[in-house]
Amino acid sequence: MSKEVAILRYGHRPARDKRVSTHTALVARAFGADGIFFDTTDKELKVNIEGVVERFGGPFFVEMGGSWSDIIERWQTKGGEVIHLTMYGLPLPEVIEGIKQSPKKKLIIVGSEKVPGEIYQISEYNVAVTNQPHSEIAALCIFLDRLFEGNAVRGSIQFKGAKLKIIPTARGKRVMECNS
């Protein structure tokens, strides 16, 4: 499997989607993606996500603006494949092994507003975590967990340059400053 995995958050609406889009980016980072593209510009959102990367490590890129079609075309032109998470797609267990075996870098589309039919056509995979309405954040989390074989949950993903590290505890909160 290719090491490069990025997310395209389609249709982010700055006035409405800040919290969900932030959580989409946080899940993407924590579960092993290399970065996220937004097809709109939201400077506050970018600053917030980059602040998490600065404090808790990376690498993780945040790219804002540009049309979704240009982002997808650029990705595919560079030899990448597109995976669209949708409740209308094929069940995750039926397609995940093929996706993992593909050497191509992966662009995972997570929608916000109604996704144009063209995205269904140009995606190499339309994948359903379930065929029921639910959270796009949950779908992304489960998809990345399966793609990376549970490495985030096991703590196997390493983040370089972290200023802070969470120390697992049975009760309470422990945060340690890292020596860079």
N, C-alpha and C positions, 0 to 999 in steps of 0.2 A: 504494500500500500504506500502511496505517496505520503510524504511527511507534511505537505502543505494543505491545510484545511482552513477555509475562510467562510464567513457568513455574509450573506446579503440580506439586510433587513429591508424588505420591500415596503414602501409606502409609509415610512415614519411620518407622523403628523406631529410637529413640535408642540402644538398647543394641547394635544390630547394624549400622546403616547410616550412621554418622557420616562415614566416609571417602568413601563413594560419594555421599552427599548433599552433602557439601562440594564434591566434584569436580563434581557436577551444577551447583551454584550458581556455581562458578568458571568453568566452560565457558559457562554462560548469560551471565554478566557479560562475559567476554572476547570473546564472539562477538556481542554487541550487544543482548541482552535488557535490559529496564528493571528487572526484579526477579523475585523468586521467592516463591511462597506454599508453605508447608508446612501440611499438615492436622493436624499434631501440634506440640507445643511442645518445643523443645530449646534452652534458653538458651545453652548452651555453643556449639552450632552457630551460632546467630545472632551471638554475639559474634565468633566466628572469621571468619565471612563479612564482617561489618561492619568488622572489622579490616583485611581485604584492601582493601575499598572505601576505607577511610580512608587507607591507605598508597599505593594505586595508582590512586585516583580513581574517580569515578562519573559520574552518579548510578546507583545500584542499590539497590532496596529489598529488605528481607527481612521478610516477614510470617509470623508463626507462629500456629497454632491455628485453630480453626473447622473445621467438617466440609467435606470435599471438595465435597459437593453444594451447600452454602451458598456456597462460593467460586465454583463454576461458575455457579450461579444469579445471583449478584451480577454476575459478569462479563457474562453474556448479557443481563441486564436493562439493563445500561449499553451495549448495542449491540455487544458483543464476540462473537467466534466462538471455538469450542473445537477444537483440533487435538490428537488423541491419537496419540502415537507408539507403534506396536505392530507386531510382526512379522506380524500377521494383517491389516493394512490394505492399502490400495491402494499400488502402488509409487510412491515419491517422484517419479520423473520424470514420471509421468502426472498428478500433481495440483499440483506446485509452482507452475506458472504461474498457475493459478486462485487459489491461496492468495495469491500475490504481488499479483495484480490486485485482490483484495478490499480495499475501503477500511476494513474493520472491524479493530479492535484484536484481537490474537491471544493466546489463552491456550493454551499448549502443555503437555499433560499427559505427565509422565514418571513411570511407575510404579516402585514398590519391591516391594510385596507384590502378590499376585494382584489384578488390577483387576476390579471388579464389572462384570457385563455391561451395567449401566445406562450406564456411561461410553461404551461403544461406541455406544449408541443416542442419547445426547444430544450427542455430538460431531458437529460439522459435517463434520469430516474424520477418518478413521482412516488413518494414514499409516505405511507400512512403508519403512524405509531398506533393509532386506533382508527376505526372508521366512524368515530363519533366526534361531535364538537368538543373541543377542550383547549387548553392553553398552548399557544405556540412555544412558550418557554419550556413547558413540560415535554413537548415533542422534541425540542432541540436537545434538552438534557438527556432524555432516553436515547435518542439517536446517537449523540456523541459518546455516551457511555458504552453502547454496543460497538460503535466504530473503533473506539480505543480500548475495548475489552476491559472496561472497569478500572483503568489506571488512575483516573482522578479520584475515584472513591477509595482506592487503596493507598492514595497519597504518593503514587509513583511519578506524577508529573512534577518536574522541577521548574521553579521560577527564578530566573537570574536577576540580580540587582535589587532584590527586595530590601526594603528598609524595616519592614515589620514581618514577623512570623507568628502565626497562631500556634500555641502549644495545646494539643488535645488534652482535655481534662474531663473527668466524670461530672464535675459540677463547677460552675463559675466560669470565669473568663481569664485566660492567660495569654498575653501578647508580649513577645520578646522583640527588642530592637536588634536588628542584624548589623553586624560589622561588615561594611562593604569594602 
